[in-house]
């Protein structure tokens, strides 16, 4: 007998337990939003994840620091040993 398979993007499950008060509030928000429980939960979790990752991987500079960084980047100076070592360490630690 053939079995139905879901697309790969729909195979993951996340199960959570919440208090009755939290569940009640979430259910009210779902009704107001007009979304399904799955769509509401998915969108809420994705928004939170995006915000967290964006704040984790984004550096905000002051105007002074931005100007100093641009000045250093525009300078015609060869990288010193410390910078070369830092670049090598970065290559080893960061997987993109």
PAZALO-597067 format. One record per atom (N, C-alpha, C, O, CB): residue in three letters; x negated, y, z negated; residue number from 1. Coordinates in steps of 0.1 Angstrom, whole numbers, m for minus. Each point is the difference from the previous one (the first is absolute). Glycine has a CB too. Layout:
residues N
type: ALA X: X Y: Y Z: Z seq: NUM .
...
end
This chain:
residues 96
type: UNK X: m8 Y: m12 Z: 0 seq: 1 .
type: UNK X: 8 Y: 12 Z: 0 seq: 1 .
type: UNK X: m9 Y: 12 Z: 0 seq: 1 .
type: UNK X: m9 Y: 1 Z: m8 seq: 1 .
type: UNK X: 28 Y: m13 Z: m4 seq: 1 .
type: UNK X: m17 Y: 22 Z: 21 seq: 2 .
type: UNK X: m8 Y: 12 Z: 0 seq: 2 .
type: UNK X: 2 Y: 9 Z: m12 seq: 2 .
type: UNK X: 11 Y: 0 Z: m6 seq: 2 .
type: UNK X: m10 Y: m1 Z: 31 seq: 2 .
type: UNK X: m12 Y: 7 Z: m29 seq: 3 .
type: UNK X: 1 Y: 9 Z: m12 seq: 3 .
type: UNK X: m2 Y: 14 Z: 5 seq: 3 .
type: UNK X: m8 Y: 3 Z: 8 seq: 3 .
type: UNK X: 0 Y: m21 Z: m24 seq: 3 .
type: UNK X: 15 Y: 27 Z: 9 seq: 4 .
type: UNK X: m2 Y: 14 Z: 3 seq: 4 .
type: UNK X: m12 Y: 5 Z: m7 seq: 4 .
type: UNK X: m3 Y: m3 Z: m11 seq: 4 .
type: UNK X: 27 Y: 7 Z: 15 seq: 4 .
type: UNK X: m32 Y: 4 Z: 3 seq: 5 .
type: UNK X: m12 Y: 6 Z: m6 seq: 5 .
type: UNK X: 1 Y: 15 Z: 1 seq: 5 .
type: UNK X: 5 Y: 6 Z: 10 seq: 5 .
type: UNK X: m19 Y: m25 Z: m4 seq: 5 .
type: UNK X: 10 Y: 26 Z: m16 seq: 6 .
type: UNK X: 0 Y: 15 Z: m1 seq: 6 .
type: UNK X: m12 Y: 5 Z: 7 seq: 6 .
type: UNK X: m11 Y: m7 Z: 0 seq: 6 .
type: UNK X: 25 Y: 7 Z: m21 seq: 6 .
type: UNK X: m13 Y: 12 Z: 27 seq: 7 .
type: UNK X: m12 Y: 6 Z: 5 seq: 7 .
type: UNK X: m11 Y: 2 Z: m11 seq: 7 .
type: UNK X: 4 Y: 1 Z: m12 seq: 7 .
type: UNK X: 10 Y: 11 Z: 30 seq: 7 .
type: UNK X: m26 Y: m12 Z: m14 seq: 8 .
type: UNK X: m11 Y: 0 Z: m10 seq: 8 .
type: UNK X: 2 Y: 12 Z: m10 seq: 8 .
type: UNK X: m3 Y: m1 Z: m12 seq: 8 .
type: UNK X: m13 Y: m10 Z: 29 seq: 8 .
type: UNK X: 21 Y: 22 Z: m12 seq: 9 .
type: UNK X: 1 Y: 12 Z: m8 seq: 9 .
type: UNK X: 11 Y: m1 Z: m11 seq: 9 .
type: UNK X: 1 Y: 8 Z: m9 seq: 9 .
type: UNK X: m8 Y: 5 Z: 29 seq: 9 .
type: UNK X: 16 Y: m23 Z: m19 seq: 10 .
type: UNK X: 10 Y: m2 Z: m9 seq: 10 .
type: UNK X: m2 Y: m12 Z: m9 seq: 10 .
type: UNK X: 9 Y: m5 Z: m7 seq: 10 .
type: UNK X: 7 Y: 15 Z: 23 seq: 10 .
type: UNK X: m28 Y: m16 Z: m17 seq: 11 .
type: UNK X: m2 Y: m12 Z: m8 seq: 11 .
type: UNK X: m4 Y: 3 Z: m14 seq: 11 .
type: UNK X: 1 Y: m9 Z: m9 seq: 11 .
type: UNK X: m8 Y: m2 Z: 30 seq: 11 .
type: UNK X: 2 Y: 23 Z: m24 seq: 12 .
type: UNK X: m5 Y: 3 Z: m14 seq: 12 .
type: UNK X: 11 Y: 2 Z: m10 seq: 12 .
type: UNK X: 11 Y: 6 Z: 4 seq: 12 .
type: UNK X: m31 Y: 3 Z: 6 seq: 12 .
type: UNK X: 19 Y: m13 Z: m22 seq: 13 .
type: UNK X: 9 Y: 2 Z: m10 seq: 13 .
type: UNK X: m6 Y: 6 Z: m12 seq: 13 .
type: UNK X: m12 Y: m2 Z: m3 seq: 13 .
type: UNK X: 25 Y: m18 Z: 10 seq: 13 .
type: UNK X: m6 Y: 29 Z: m14 seq: 14 .
type: UNK X: m4 Y: 6 Z: m12 seq: 14 .
type: UNK X: 11 Y: m1 Z: m10 seq: 14 .
type: UNK X: 12 Y: 4 Z: 3 seq: 14 .
type: UNK X: m27 Y: 13 Z: 9 seq: 14 .
type: UNK X: 13 Y: m23 Z: m23 seq: 15 .
type: UNK X: 10 Y: m2 Z: m10 seq: 15 .
type: UNK X: m3 Y: 8 Z: m12 seq: 15 .
type: UNK X: m12 Y: 0 Z: m5 seq: 15 .
type: UNK X: 17 Y: m23 Z: 13 seq: 15 .
type: UNK X: 4 Y: 31 Z: m13 seq: 16 .
type: UNK X: m2 Y: 8 Z: m12 seq: 16 .
type: UNK X: 11 Y: m1 Z: m10 seq: 16 .
type: UNK X: 11 Y: m3 Z: 4 seq: 16 .
type: UNK X: m25 Y: 19 Z: 9 seq: 16 .
type: UNK X: 11 Y: m14 Z: m26 seq: 17 .
type: UNK X: 10 Y: 0 Z: m10 seq: 17 .
type: UNK X: 0 Y: 14 Z: m6 seq: 17 .
type: UNK X: m10 Y: 6 Z: m2 seq: 17 .
type: UNK X: 7 Y: m31 Z: m3 seq: 17 .
type: UNK X: 15 Y: 30 Z: 3 seq: 18 .
type: UNK X: 2 Y: 13 Z: m5 seq: 18 .
type: UNK X: 10 Y: 0 Z: m12 seq: 18 .
type: UNK X: 8 Y: m9 Z: m1 seq: 18 .
type: UNK X: m14 Y: 20 Z: 23 seq: 18 .
type: UNK X: 6 Y: m1 Z: m30 seq: 19 .
type: UNK X: 10 Y: 1 Z: m11 seq: 19 .
type: UNK X: 14 Y: 3 Z: 7 seq: 19 .
type: UNK X: 1 Y: 4 Z: 11 seq: 19 .
type: UNK X: m18 Y: 4 Z: m28 seq: 19 .
type: UNK X: 27 Y: m11 Z: 9 seq: 20 .
type: UNK X: 14 Y: 3 Z: 5 seq: 20 .
type: UNK X: 2 Y: 14 Z: 3 seq: 20 .
type: UNK X: 6 Y: 3 Z: 10 seq: 20 .
type: UNK X: 2 Y: m22 Z: m24 seq: 20 .
type: UNK X: m14 Y: 28 Z: 6 seq: 21 .
type: UNK X: 1 Y: 15 Z: 3 seq: 21 .
type: UNK X: m6 Y: 3 Z: 13 seq: 21 .
type: UNK X: 5 Y: 8 Z: 8 seq: 21 .
type: UNK X: m5 Y: m3 Z: m33 seq: 21 .
type: UNK X: m12 Y: m10 Z: 27 seq: 22 .
type: UNK X: m7 Y: 2 Z: 13 seq: 22 .
type: UNK X: 8 Y: m5 Z: 12 seq: 22 .
type: UNK X: 1 Y: 7 Z: 10 seq: 22 .
type: UNK X: m23 Y: m8 Z: m23 seq: 22 .
type: UNK X: 27 Y: m11 Z: 11 seq: 23 .
type: UNK X: 8 Y: m6 Z: 11 seq: 23 .
type: UNK X: 12 Y: 8 Z: 3 seq: 23 .
type: UNK X: 3 Y: 2 Z: 12 seq: 23 .
type: UNK X: m11 Y: m25 Z: m19 seq: 23 .
type: UNK X: 15 Y: 28 Z: m3 seq: 24 .
type: UNK X: 12 Y: 8 Z: 2 seq: 24 .
type: UNK X: m4 Y: 13 Z: 7 seq: 24 .
type: UNK X: 7 Y: 4 Z: 10 seq: 24 .
type: UNK X: 3 Y: m14 Z: m31 seq: 24 .
type: UNK X: m20 Y: 16 Z: 18 seq: 25 .
type: UNK X: m4 Y: 13 Z: 6 seq: 25 .
type: UNK X: m4 Y: m3 Z: 15 seq: 25 .
type: UNK X: 3 Y: 8 Z: 9 seq: 25 .
type: UNK X: m11 Y: 1 Z: m31 seq: 25 .
type: UNK X: 0 Y: m20 Z: 24 seq: 26 .
type: UNK X: m4 Y: m3 Z: 14 seq: 26 .
type: UNK X: 12 Y: m3 Z: 8 seq: 26 .
type: UNK X: 1 Y: 4 Z: 12 seq: 26 .
type: UNK X: m22 Y: m13 Z: m21 seq: 26 .
type: UNK X: 31 Y: 2 Z: 4 seq: 27 .
type: UNK X: 12 Y: m4 Z: 7 seq: 27 .
type: UNK X: 8 Y: 13 Z: 4 seq: 27 .
type: UNK X: 5 Y: 1 Z: 11 seq: 27 .
type: UNK X: m4 Y: m23 Z: m23 seq: 27 .
type: UNK X: m1 Y: 32 Z: 3 seq: 28 .
type: UNK X: 7 Y: 12 Z: 3 seq: 28 .
type: UNK X: m7 Y: 8 Z: 11 seq: 28 .
type: UNK X: 6 Y: 5 Z: 10 seq: 28 .
type: UNK X: 2 Y: m4 Z: m33 seq: 28 .
type: UNK X: m21 Y: m1 Z: 23 seq: 29 .
type: UNK X: m8 Y: 6 Z: 10 seq: 29 .
type: UNK X: 1 Y: m7 Z: 14 seq: 29 .
type: UNK X: 1 Y: 7 Z: 10 seq: 29 .
type: UNK X: m17 Y: 0 Z: m28 seq: 29 .
type: UNK X: 18 Y: m20 Z: 17 seq: 30 .
type: UNK X: 2 Y: m7 Z: 13 seq: 30 .
type: UNK X: 13 Y: 4 Z: 6 seq: 30 .
type: UNK X: 1 Y: 2 Z: 12 seq: 30 .
type: UNK X: m15 Y: m22 Z: m21 seq: 30 .
type: UNK X: 24 Y: 21 Z: 1 seq: 31 .
type: UNK X: 14 Y: 4 Z: 5 seq: 31 .
type: UNK X: m1 Y: 14 Z: 6 seq: 31 .
type: UNK X: 5 Y: 2 Z: 11 seq: 31 .
type: UNK X: 6 Y: m17 Z: m28 seq: 31 .
type: UNK X: m17 Y: 24 Z: 10 seq: 32 .
type: UNK X: m1 Y: 14 Z: 5 seq: 32 .
type: UNK X: m8 Y: 0 Z: 13 seq: 32 .
type: UNK X: 3 Y: 8 Z: 9 seq: 32 .
type: UNK X: m2 Y: 0 Z: m33 seq: 32 .
type: UNK X: m12 Y: m16 Z: 25 seq: 33 .
type: UNK X: m9 Y: 0 Z: 12 seq: 33 .
type: UNK X: 7 Y: m6 Z: 12 seq: 33 .
type: UNK X: m4 Y: 3 Z: 11 seq: 33 .
type: UNK X: m16 Y: m4 Z: m26 seq: 33 .
type: UNK X: 29 Y: m8 Z: 12 seq: 34 .
type: UNK X: 7 Y: m7 Z: 11 seq: 34 .
type: UNK X: m9 Y: m11 Z: 6 seq: 34 .
type: UNK X: 3 Y: m5 Z: 11 seq: 34 .
type: UNK X: 9 Y: 26 Z: m6 seq: 34 .
type: UNK X: m22 Y: m25 Z: m12 seq: 35 .
type: UNK X: m9 Y: m10 Z: 5 seq: 35 .
type: UNK X: 3 Y: m13 Z: m7 seq: 35 .
type: UNK X: 7 Y: m1 Z: m10 seq: 35 .
type: UNK X: m25 Y: 18 Z: 15 seq: 35 .
type: UNK X: 12 Y: m28 Z: 1 seq: 36 .
type: UNK X: 1 Y: m13 Z: m7 seq: 36 .
type: UNK X: m10 Y: 0 Z: m11 seq: 36 .
type: UNK X: m9 Y: 8 Z: 0 seq: 36 .
type: UNK X: 17 Y: m20 Z: 21 seq: 36 .
type: UNK X: m7 Y: 2 Z: m30 seq: 37 .
type: UNK X: m9 Y: m1 Z: m11 seq: 37 .
type: UNK X: m14 Y: m2 Z: 6 seq: 37 .
type: UNK X: m10 Y: 6 Z: m5 seq: 37 .
type: UNK X: 28 Y: m16 Z: m10 seq: 37 .
type: UNK X: m20 Y: 1 Z: 25 seq: 38 .
type: UNK X: m13 Y: m3 Z: 6 seq: 38 .
type: UNK X: m6 Y: 13 Z: 6 seq: 38 .
type: UNK X: m11 Y: 3 Z: m2 seq: 38 .
type: UNK X: 18 Y: m27 Z: 6 seq: 38 .
type: UNK X: 1 Y: 31 Z: 4 seq: 39 .
type: UNK X: m5 Y: 12 Z: 7 seq: 39 .
type: UNK X: m4 Y: 10 Z: m11 seq: 39 .
type: UNK X: m10 Y: 7 Z: 2 seq: 39 .
type: UNK X: 24 Y: m12 Z: 18 seq: 39 .
type: UNK X: m5 Y: 7 Z: m30 seq: 40 .
type: UNK X: m3 Y: 10 Z: m10 seq: 40 .
type: UNK X: m13 Y: m3 Z: m7 seq: 40 .
type: UNK X: m9 Y: 9 Z: m2 seq: 40 .
type: UNK X: 34 Y: m4 Z: m1 seq: 40 .
type: UNK X: m26 Y: m17 Z: m2 seq: 41 .
type: UNK X: m12 Y: m5 Z: m7 seq: 41 .
type: UNK X: m12 Y: 1 Z: 8 seq: 41 .
type: UNK X: m11 Y: 5 Z: m4 seq: 41 .
type: UNK X: 25 Y: m20 Z: m10 seq: 41 .
type: UNK X: m13 Y: 10 Z: 26 seq: 42 .
type: UNK X: m12 Y: 1 Z: 9 seq: 42 .
type: UNK X: m5 Y: 14 Z: 3 seq: 42 .
type: UNK X: m12 Y: 3 Z: m2 seq: 42 .
type: UNK X: 20 Y: m24 Z: 13 seq: 42 .
type: UNK X: 2 Y: 30 Z: m8 seq: 43 .
type: UNK X: m4 Y: 14 Z: 3 seq: 43 .
type: UNK X: m6 Y: 6 Z: m13 seq: 43 .
type: UNK X: m10 Y: 8 Z: 1 seq: 43 .
type: UNK X: 28 Y: m6 Z: 17 seq: 43 .
type: UNK X: m12 Y: m4 Z: m29 seq: 44 .
type: UNK X: m5 Y: 6 Z: m13 seq: 44 .
type: UNK X: m14 Y: m5 Z: m3 seq: 44 .
type: UNK X: m9 Y: 8 Z: m4 seq: 44 .
type: UNK X: 33 Y: m6 Z: m4 seq: 44 .
type: UNK X: m26 Y: m15 Z: 9 seq: 45 .
type: UNK X: m13 Y: m6 Z: m2 seq: 45 .
type: UNK X: m11 Y: 5 Z: 10 seq: 45 .
type: UNK X: m11 Y: 4 Z: m4 seq: 45 .
type: UNK X: 22 Y: m24 Z: m6 seq: 45 .
type: UNK X: m7 Y: 21 Z: 22 seq: 46 .
type: UNK X: m9 Y: 5 Z: 11 seq: 46 .
type: UNK X: m4 Y: 15 Z: m3 seq: 46 .
type: UNK X: m11 Y: 4 Z: 2 seq: 46 .
type: UNK X: 21 Y: m20 Z: 14 seq: 46 .
type: UNK X: 0 Y: 24 Z: m20 seq: 47 .
type: UNK X: m3 Y: 14 Z: m3 seq: 47 .
type: UNK X: m9 Y: 1 Z: m11 seq: 47 .
type: UNK X: m10 Y: 8 Z: 0 seq: 47 .
type: UNK X: 33 Y: m2 Z: 8 seq: 47 .
type: UNK X: m21 Y: m13 Z: m19 seq: 48 .
type: UNK X: m9 Y: 0 Z: m11 seq: 48 .
type: UNK X: m14 Y: m5 Z: 3 seq: 48 .
type: UNK X: m10 Y: 6 Z: m4 seq: 48 .
type: UNK X: 30 Y: m9 Z: m11 seq: 48 .
type: UNK X: m21 Y: m7 Z: 23 seq: 49 .
type: UNK X: m13 Y: m6 Z: 4 seq: 49 .
type: UNK X: m7 Y: 10 Z: 8 seq: 49 .
type: UNK X: m12 Y: 2 Z: m2 seq: 49 .
type: UNK X: 21 Y: m25 Z: 1 seq: 49 .
type: UNK X: m2 Y: 29 Z: 11 seq: 50 .
type: UNK X: m7 Y: 10 Z: 9 seq: 50 .
type: UNK X: m5 Y: 12 Z: m8 seq: 50 .
type: UNK X: m11 Y: 4 Z: 2 seq: 50 .
type: UNK X: 26 Y: m11 Z: 16 seq: 50 .
type: UNK X: m7 Y: 12 Z: m28 seq: 51 .
type: UNK X: m4 Y: 11 Z: m8 seq: 51 .
type: UNK X: m12 Y: m3 Z: m8 seq: 51 .
type: UNK X: m9 Y: 8 Z: m1 seq: 51 .
type: UNK X: 33 Y: 0 Z: 0 seq: 51 .
type: UNK X: m24 Y: m20 Z: m6 seq: 52 .
type: UNK X: m11 Y: m4 Z: m8 seq: 52 .
type: UNK X: m13 Y: m2 Z: 8 seq: 52 .
type: UNK X: m10 Y: 5 Z: m4 seq: 52 .
type: UNK X: 26 Y: m16 Z: m11 seq: 52 .
type: UNK X: m15 Y: 4 Z: 27 seq: 53 .
type: UNK X: m12 Y: m2 Z: 8 seq: 53 .
type: UNK X: m5 Y: 13 Z: 6 seq: 53 .
type: UNK X: m12 Y: 2 Z: 1 seq: 53 .
type: UNK X: 20 Y: m25 Z: 4 seq: 53 .
type: UNK X: 1 Y: 32 Z: m2 seq: 54 .
type: UNK X: m4 Y: 13 Z: 6 seq: 54 .
type: UNK X: m8 Y: 8 Z: m11 seq: 54 .
type: UNK X: m10 Y: 6 Z: 3 seq: 54 .
type: UNK X: 30 Y: m6 Z: 13 seq: 54 .
type: UNK X: m15 Y: 0 Z: m28 seq: 55 .
type: UNK X: m7 Y: 7 Z: m11 seq: 55 .
type: UNK X: m13 Y: m6 Z: m3 seq: 55 .
type: UNK X: m9 Y: 6 Z: m4 seq: 55 .
type: UNK X: 31 Y: 2 Z: m5 seq: 55 .
type: UNK X: m23 Y: m21 Z: 10 seq: 56 .
type: UNK X: m12 Y: m8 Z: m3 seq: 56 .
type: UNK X: m11 Y: 3 Z: 10 seq: 56 .
type: UNK X: m11 Y: 0 Z: m3 seq: 56 .
type: UNK X: 25 Y: m18 Z: m8 seq: 56 .
type: UNK X: m10 Y: 19 Z: 24 seq: 57 .
type: UNK X: m9 Y: 0 Z: 11 seq: 57 .
type: UNK X: m2 Y: 14 Z: 6 seq: 57 .
type: UNK X: m7 Y: 2 Z: 10 seq: 57 .
type: UNK X: 12 Y: m25 Z: m5 seq: 57 .
type: UNK X: 1 Y: 33 Z: m11 seq: 58 .
type: UNK X: m1 Y: 14 Z: 5 seq: 58 .
type: UNK X: m7 Y: 8 Z: m11 seq: 58 .
type: UNK X: 3 Y: 0 Z: m12 seq: 58 .
type: UNK X: 18 Y: m2 Z: 26 seq: 58 .
type: UNK X: m31 Y: 10 Z: m9 seq: 59 .
type: UNK X: m7 Y: 9 Z: m8 seq: 59 .
type: UNK X: 4 Y: 14 Z: 3 seq: 59 .
type: UNK X: m1 Y: 4 Z: 12 seq: 59 .
type: UNK X: m18 Y: m20 Z: m14 seq: 59 .
type: UNK X: 23 Y: 24 Z: m7 seq: 60 .
type: UNK X: 4 Y: 14 Z: 2 seq: 60 .
type: UNK X: m11 Y: 9 Z: m5 seq: 60 .
type: UNK X: m4 Y: m1 Z: m12 seq: 60 .
type: UNK X: 29 Y: m5 Z: 10 seq: 60 .
type: UNK X: m30 Y: 14 Z: 10 seq: 61 .
type: UNK X: m11 Y: 9 Z: m3 seq: 61 .
type: UNK X: 5 Y: 14 Z: m3 seq: 61 .
type: UNK X: 10 Y: 4 Z: 6 seq: 61 .
type: UNK X: m26 Y: m18 Z: 8 seq: 61 .
type: UNK X: 9 Y: 21 Z: m23 seq: 62 .
type: UNK X: 2 Y: 14 Z: m2 seq: 62 .
type: UNK X: m5 Y: 7 Z: 13 seq: 62 .
type: UNK X: m8 Y: m6 Z: 7 seq: 62 .
type: UNK X: 7 Y: 4 Z: m33 seq: 62 .
type: UNK X: 5 Y: 14 Z: 28 seq: 63 .
type: UNK X: m6 Y: 8 Z: 11 seq: 63 .
type: UNK X: m15 Y: 1 Z: m1 seq: 63 .
type: UNK X: m7 Y: m1 Z: 11 seq: 63 .
type: UNK X: 29 Y: 14 Z: m10 seq: 63 .
type: UNK X: m27 Y: m11 Z: m13 seq: 64 .
type: UNK X: m15 Y: 1 Z: m1 seq: 64 .
type: UNK X: m6 Y: m13 Z: 4 seq: 64 .
type: UNK X: m10 Y: 0 Z: 7 seq: 64 .
type: UNK X: 13 Y: 16 Z: m26 seq: 64 .
type: UNK X: 2 Y: m27 Z: 14 seq: 65 .
type: UNK X: m6 Y: m13 Z: 3 seq: 65 .
type: UNK X: 1 Y: m4 Z: 15 seq: 65 .
type: UNK X: m9 Y: m5 Z: 6 seq: 65 .
type: UNK X: 15 Y: m3 Z: m29 seq: 65 .
type: UNK X: 6 Y: 12 Z: 29 seq: 66 .
type: UNK X: 1 Y: m2 Z: 14 seq: 66 .
type: UNK X: m10 Y: 8 Z: 8 seq: 66 .
type: UNK X: m6 Y: m6 Z: 9 seq: 66 .
type: UNK X: 30 Y: 2 Z: m12 seq: 66 .
type: UNK X: m26 Y: 16 Z: m1 seq: 67 .
type: UNK X: m10 Y: 9 Z: 7 seq: 67 .
type: UNK X: m14 Y: m6 Z: m1 seq: 67 .
type: UNK X: m8 Y: 0 Z: 9 seq: 67 .
type: UNK X: 22 Y: 20 Z: m13 seq: 67 .
type: UNK X: m17 Y: m25 Z: m8 seq: 68 .
type: UNK X: m14 Y: m6 Z: m3 seq: 68 .
type: UNK X: m2 Y: m12 Z: 8 seq: 68 .
type: UNK X: m10 Y: m3 Z: 6 seq: 68 .
type: UNK X: 10 Y: 12 Z: m29 seq: 68 .
type: UNK X: 11 Y: m18 Z: 24 seq: 69 .
type: UNK X: m1 Y: m12 Z: 8 seq: 69 .
type: UNK X: m2 Y: 3 Z: 15 seq: 69 .
type: UNK X: m9 Y: m6 Z: 6 seq: 69 .
type: UNK X: 24 Y: m6 Z: m23 seq: 69 .
type: UNK X: m7 Y: 21 Z: 22 seq: 70 .
type: UNK X: m2 Y: 4 Z: 14 seq: 70 .
type: UNK X: m14 Y: 6 Z: 3 seq: 70 .
type: UNK X: m5 Y: m3 Z: 11 seq: 70 .
type: UNK X: 30 Y: 7 Z: m10 seq: 70 .
type: UNK X: m30 Y: 3 Z: m10 seq: 71 .
type: UNK X: m13 Y: 6 Z: 1 seq: 71 .
type: UNK X: m11 Y: m11 Z: 1 seq: 71 .
type: UNK X: m9 Y: 1 Z: 8 seq: 71 .
type: UNK X: 16 Y: 20 Z: m20 seq: 71 .
type: UNK X: m6 Y: m31 Z: 3 seq: 72 .
type: UNK X: m9 Y: m11 Z: 0 seq: 72 .
type: UNK X: 1 Y: m8 Z: 13 seq: 72 .
type: UNK X: m10 Y: m4 Z: 6 seq: 72 .
type: UNK X: 11 Y: 3 Z: m31 seq: 72 .
type: UNK X: 12 Y: m1 Z: 29 seq: 73 .
type: UNK X: 2 Y: m8 Z: 12 seq: 73 .
type: UNK X: m6 Y: 7 Z: 13 seq: 73 .
type: UNK X: m4 Y: m7 Z: 9 seq: 73 .
type: UNK X: 25 Y: m3 Z: m20 seq: 73 .
type: UNK X: m20 Y: 23 Z: 11 seq: 74 .
type: UNK X: m5 Y: 8 Z: 11 seq: 74 .
type: UNK X: m15 Y: 1 Z: 1 seq: 74 .
type: UNK X: m6 Y: 4 Z: 10 seq: 74 .
type: UNK X: 28 Y: 8 Z: m10 seq: 74 .
type: UNK X: m28 Y: m14 Z: m12 seq: 75 .
type: UNK X: m15 Y: 2 Z: m1 seq: 75 .
type: UNK X: m8 Y: m10 Z: 9 seq: 75 .
type: UNK X: 5 Y: m11 Z: 1 seq: 75 .
type: UNK X: m2 Y: 20 Z: m25 seq: 75 .
type: UNK X: m13 Y: m4 Z: 30 seq: 76 .
type: UNK X: m9 Y: m9 Z: 8 seq: 76 .
type: UNK X: m11 Y: m6 Z: m9 seq: 76 .
type: UNK X: m12 Y: 3 Z: 2 seq: 76 .
type: UNK X: 17 Y: 11 Z: 19 seq: 76 .
type: UNK X: m1 Y: m22 Z: m30 seq: 77 .
type: UNK X: m9 Y: m6 Z: m9 seq: 77 .
type: UNK X: 1 Y: m15 Z: 1 seq: 77 .
type: UNK X: 11 Y: m6 Z: 0 seq: 77 .
type: UNK X: m10 Y: 26 Z: m16 seq: 77 .
type: UNK X: m13 Y: m27 Z: 16 seq: 78 .
type: UNK X: 0 Y: m15 Z: 0 seq: 78 .
type: UNK X: 5 Y: m5 Z: m13 seq: 78 .
type: UNK X: m4 Y: 6 Z: m11 seq: 78 .
type: UNK X: m15 Y: m6 Z: 28 seq: 78 .
type: UNK X: 26 Y: m11 Z: m18 seq: 79 .
type: UNK X: 4 Y: m6 Z: m13 seq: 79 .
type: UNK X: m12 Y: m4 Z: m8 seq: 79 .
type: UNK X: m10 Y: m6 Z: 6 seq: 79 .
type: UNK X: 31 Y: m2 Z: 4 seq: 79 .
type: UNK X: m21 Y: 10 Z: m23 seq: 80 .
type: UNK X: m11 Y: m4 Z: m8 seq: 80 .
type: UNK X: 2 Y: m15 Z: m4 seq: 80 .
type: UNK X: 10 Y: m6 Z: 3 seq: 80 .
type: UNK X: m13 Y: 30 Z: m12 seq: 80 .
type: UNK X: m7 Y: m29 Z: 1 seq: 81 .
type: UNK X: 1 Y: m15 Z: m4 seq: 81 .
type: UNK X: 12 Y: m3 Z: m8 seq: 81 .
type: UNK X: 6 Y: m10 Z: 2 seq: 81 .
type: UNK X: m31 Y: 10 Z: m1 seq: 81 .
type: UNK X: 29 Y: 9 Z: m10 seq: 82 .
type: UNK X: 12 Y: m2 Z: m8 seq: 82 .
type: UNK X: 12 Y: m1 Z: 8 seq: 82 .
type: UNK X: 9 Y: m9 Z: m3 seq: 82 .
type: UNK X: m20 Y: 21 Z: m15 seq: 82 .
type: UNK X: 13 Y: m4 Z: 28 seq: 83 .
type: UNK X: 11 Y: m1 Z: 9 seq: 83 .
type: UNK X: 0 Y: m12 Z: 8 seq: 83 .
type: UNK X: 11 Y: m6 Z: 2 seq: 83 .
type: UNK X: m10 Y: 31 Z: m1 seq: 83 .
type: UNK X: m12 Y: m29 Z: 4 seq: 84 .
type: UNK X: m1 Y: m13 Z: 8 seq: 84 .
type: UNK X: 3 Y: m12 Z: m9 seq: 84 .
type: UNK X: 8 Y: m9 Z: 5 seq: 84 .
type: UNK X: m26 Y: 20 Z: 9 seq: 84 .
type: UNK X: 13 Y: m11 Z: m26 seq: 85 .
type: UNK X: 4 Y: m11 Z: m9 seq: 85 .
type: UNK X: 15 Y: 0 Z: m3 seq: 85 .
type: UNK X: 6 Y: m11 Z: m1 seq: 85 .
type: UNK X: m29 Y: 12 Z: m9 seq: 85 .
type: UNK X: 28 Y: 11 Z: 7 seq: 86 .
type: UNK X: 15 Y: 0 Z: m2 seq: 86 .
type: UNK X: 8 Y: m5 Z: 12 seq: 86 .
type: UNK X: 10 Y: m7 Z: m2 seq: 86 .
type: UNK X: m14 Y: 27 Z: m14 seq: 86 .
type: UNK X: m1 Y: m17 Z: 28 seq: 87 .
type: UNK X: 7 Y: m5 Z: 12 seq: 87 .
type: UNK X: m1 Y: m15 Z: 1 seq: 87 .
type: UNK X: 10 Y: m6 Z: 3 seq: 87 .
type: UNK X: m15 Y: 28 Z: 8 seq: 87 .
type: UNK X: m6 Y: m28 Z: m15 seq: 88 .
type: UNK X: m1 Y: m14 Z: 0 seq: 88 .
type: UNK X: 9 Y: m7 Z: m10 seq: 88 .
type: UNK X: 6 Y: m10 Z: 3 seq: 88 .
type: UNK X: m30 Y: 13 Z: 5 seq: 88 .
type: UNK X: 24 Y: 3 Z: m20 seq: 89 .
type: UNK X: 9 Y: m6 Z: m10 seq: 89 .
type: UNK X: 14 Y: 1 Z: 4 seq: 89 .
type: UNK X: 8 Y: m9 Z: m2 seq: 89 .
type: UNK X: m24 Y: 16 Z: m16 seq: 89 .
type: UNK X: 20 Y: 5 Z: 24 seq: 90 .
type: UNK X: 14 Y: 1 Z: 5 seq: 90 .
type: UNK X: 3 Y: m10 Z: 10 seq: 90 .
type: UNK X: 11 Y: m6 Z: m1 seq: 90 .
type: UNK X: m13 Y: 30 Z: m3 seq: 90 .
type: UNK X: m7 Y: m27 Z: 13 seq: 91 .
type: UNK X: 3 Y: m10 Z: 10 seq: 91 .
type: UNK X: 2 Y: m14 Z: m6 seq: 91 .
type: UNK X: 8 Y: m8 Z: 5 seq: 91 .
type: UNK X: m22 Y: 21 Z: 11 seq: 91 .
type: UNK X: 7 Y: m16 Z: m27 seq: 92 .
type: UNK X: 1 Y: m13 Z: m6 seq: 92 .
type: UNK X: 13 Y: m1 Z: m8 seq: 92 .
type: UNK X: 6 Y: m11 Z: m1 seq: 92 .
type: UNK X: m31 Y: 10 Z: 0 seq: 92 .
type: UNK X: 29 Y: 12 Z: m5 seq: 93 .
type: UNK X: 12 Y: 0 Z: m9 seq: 93 .
type: UNK X: 13 Y: 2 Z: 7 seq: 93 .
type: UNK X: 11 Y: m5 Z: m5 seq: 93 .
type: UNK X: m26 Y: 13 Z: m13 seq: 93 .
type: UNK X: 15 Y: 0 Z: 28 seq: 94 .
type: UNK X: 13 Y: 4 Z: 6 seq: 94 .
type: UNK X: 2 Y: m9 Z: 13 seq: 94 .
type: UNK X: m8 Y: m1 Z: 9 seq: 94 .
type: UNK X: 6 Y: 25 Z: m17 seq: 94 .
type: UNK X: 14 Y: m31 Z: 7 seq: 95 .
type: UNK X: 4 Y: m8 Z: 12 seq: 95 .
type: UNK X: 12 Y: 7 Z: 6 seq: 95 .
type: UNK X: 10 Y: 2 Z: m6 seq: 95 .
type: UNK X: m18 Y: m24 Z: m5 seq: 95 .
type: UNK X: 7 Y: 25 Z: 23 seq: 96 .
type: UNK X: 11 Y: 7 Z: 7 seq: 96 .
type: UNK X: 5 Y: m8 Z: 11 seq: 96 .
type: UNK X: 9 Y: 4 Z: 7 seq: 96 .
type: UNK X: m19 Y: 18 Z: m12 seq: 96 .
end
